[in-house]
Structures are given as C-alpha cells and as structure tokens.
Amino acid sequence: MDLSLLYGKPVLKAPVWHSPDIPGYLFLGGLAGASSVLAAGAQATGRRRLALVAKTGAFGGIALSLAGLVHDLGRPARFLHMLRVVKPSSPMNVGSWLLAAYGPLAGAAALSAVTGRMPRIGAAATAGSALLGPAVAAYTGALVSDTAVPAWHDGYREMPYVFVGSGAAAAGGLGLIAAPEGEHQPARNLAVLGAALELAAFTRMEKRLGMVAEPYRWGRSGRYLRTGEILSVAGMLGALCGRRRRVVRMLSGAALLASSAATRWGIFHVGKASANDPKYTVVPQRERLRERT
C-alpha cells in the first residue's frame, strides 16, 4: 500500500524557505553572475555603455539577492556564521564564501564604471567578478540539488546548467533592454545561448526524471515553468528577429528576464510539491530496491 494512503502525511519535511526571498535570491544571483561575464566582454571590446549596464546590473542583482537571503535567514549574523569554516562538501558554505568574495568585486566594478574613477581598480574588479560570475550563477543549482527533495535531488546532473542558462538569458535580456544601438550584439548572443541552454537542459532533466518530474508539469509550479518556457522561446525569437528594431529588442529582453524569474519561482514551488507528496520519495526507492534484487 502507498504510504500516502496509509498515513496521509509526507515522508519528508518540506523546505522551510519562503517566497519571495529565496526564489528572488536564486533569480537575482544568476542574473548577477552572468552580468559580470557580459560586463567583462563588453569592456574588452570597447562597448562602454553595455559594460556600465552589466556592471550595475550585477551589483544591483547580488545586493538584492543577498538581502533576500539574509531576510529569509532572519538575522544577518546567521550568514556571517557560515563564514566561520571552510567546508568544500557543503554547497551552502561554498556559496557563502563565493558571495562574500564576489559582492565587493561587483560593487567596486560598478562604482568605478559609474564614477569614472579608479579605472585600474575597476578593471581588476571587473575581471575578478567575471571569473567568479559563472560559479555564482551555477552554485544555487548545486545547492537545491544537495537536498533530500526528490525533484531537486534527482535533477542534480542538469540543474546547474538550467540555472546558468537561465542566468545568462536574464543578463542578456537586461542588456537588450538598456544597451544603446550598436552595442547590443553581445547581450543578444548571450541571451540566445542562455535560453537555448536552459531549455535543452530542462528538457533533458524532465525526461530523465520520469515520474519524479510530475511537479515540473502540474500545479502551481507547472504553471510557473510553462509560463517561463513560453516567455523564453518568445524572447529568444524576438532577440534573433529584432536586431534592427529597438522596441522588439526591449520586449524580448523583458520576456527573457520574466522567463528567468518564472523558472526560479517554478523550481522553488516544485521542491515544496515534491516534498509534500510521499510517492515521489517512496516509489523511486521501491524501484531501486527491485533493480538490486
């Protein structure tokens, strides 16, 4: 007999994280990390306005992301306590150190770009934040996968790619909205590549998970994710077709930003639904036992 029928209670305790703090933290962190990579490329190719947009977007994103995380933790001291040790086996600990190193670099890069002062320090900070940016965008995927929640844990192979692709699409979308004429091409390329990576990795993850992937398709989480997929495809097509039309580019950028946010909110609610229904824990365990016997 299914344990859900026998007891009517979940086997796992659902994540205690709250919305909008944690979904916002996941979304804005990805946006920040990918924006730093875009900023470094824009600076290296002489696209100053695009670099300014990406640097300020990166700092704004990571500042708001940290604010959401600290608010969910309840006290700033709890974040600082995670920096008392270095534990490579813990994504949360590694992520805390990443944020502690990345945040000041993103801030220095943005401050130099806005004020025009300390260009050498700004260039070094831009390079440093770009070096850490991919890890900042990816580690939250490892963080949610390092849990007992079946729909998160079983997606550990593809989840970081979903998060990186989603973050890249958001950063490219921001560039499409704010970059001036003649400087938007790197943002468009990043947006298209990011959206394609996100969709490909997500599709592969859904197929591989089988029954455990049901929360990705149904209910509140499924609605978020379907909306994100539609917006991602629309934004990608608009970015490709609207090269000479600023309005189309801006609408495409807004769609990609909204798509990235919807994806993070959807994945957040997937975890809640997956933990609350015992079948996603019990049925895969029984199947693994049958395979061993």
Phi, psi and omega in degrees: 000142178294134181299332179294329177280327183285315185250330182071019181231150178294151176282323181256155171276127181296152177306140182270002178295153185242156174255140011267005187302304187283316174301322177295321176299317179294316182292310185290327176296318177295318177301316182295310183300315180290327179296325179295322176295316178297321180298318180295318178295319179295319180294320182293334182257011175079017179266082190292320182292318177296320178298319179297314179300313183292321181293315179292325176295321179295314181292317178298319180296314183288327178295314179291325178298314177296323178298318177296318179296313181296321179297321179290325177293332178101321180220137178304329182300332181293326175291318180295328179296331180289346179267005181285338180226165173243117185229091184301336181282352182252112176301326179294317180292315178298319179296322179297317178293323177300313180296321181295328179275321186287319184305307179298324179294315178297322179295316179295321179296316180293318181298317179295320181293321182287318185271338184078007181260163178049056184299325180292316177296320179298319179294319178294319179294323177298315179296317180295317180292326177292326178293321181273343186305311180300323178293321178297320180289330187266331192294332179293332173295318175293327181296311181290331179287337181273049179225173177273356181294118189303313184292337174274308186298316184289346177266020188299332182290318186261340188303314178301324178291323176299315182292319179294315179298318179296317178296319179295320178297319179295316179296318177296322177298319177298318178296322179295326180288315192254342183289142179286168178301135179094349181239005188273350187302314178300323178295319178297315180298316180295319181298314182293314179297318180296314180297319179295318178297316180300312182295318181294314181293321181293317178298317179296319180296315180300315181295320183288326184286336179065231183299327182296340181279359183306318179298341176285346185248334189240164174070199183299316180297319179297323179295317177301313186288324176295320176298316179298320180294316179298314180295324180295314179295317180297317179295320180294316179294320178296321179295323180285323186267344186254038184299324185255005182239109185297321181298317179296318178299316182295319177296321178296317178298318178296321178296320181290321175298314179295324179297315179298318178296315180298323179296316181293318178296321179296314180296323176301312181287334173302316180299318179298312183294320182294321180287329185281342180255114185298336186296331181287343174265315188284312186298312177299325177297317179296321179295321178294323177295319179296322180295330181281333183269000000 
